[in-house]
Amino acid sequence: MDGKGIGLALIGLGLVAVLVGVLVYSGALSWFGRLPGDIRIEGEQSRFYFPLTSMILVSVVLSVVLNVIRRFL
């Protein structure tokens, strides 16, 4: 990858980061982390949270996006 390609990739990643930031700020992603299958155990003095379903969803979405990008490059 040459200098232009790396620059465009960084610009694209920045735009995605800004988009996700706007969605989080606006509350559009408030459902994320509260999906069925996310493990949440709360005791009197402790909390345990393991976002299993949310991380599987992130993995699937990233796999699809990266495969689409790789196909075009």
Sequence and secondary structure as in RCSB ss.txt:
>XXXX:A:sequence
MDGKGIGLALIGLGLVAVLVGVLVYSGALSWFGRLPGDIRIEGEQSRFYFPLTSMILVSVVLSVVLNVIRRFL
>XXXX:A:secstr
  HHHHHHHHHHHHHHHHHHHHHHHHTTTTTTT STT EEEE SS EEEE HHHHHHHHHHHHHHHHHHHHH 
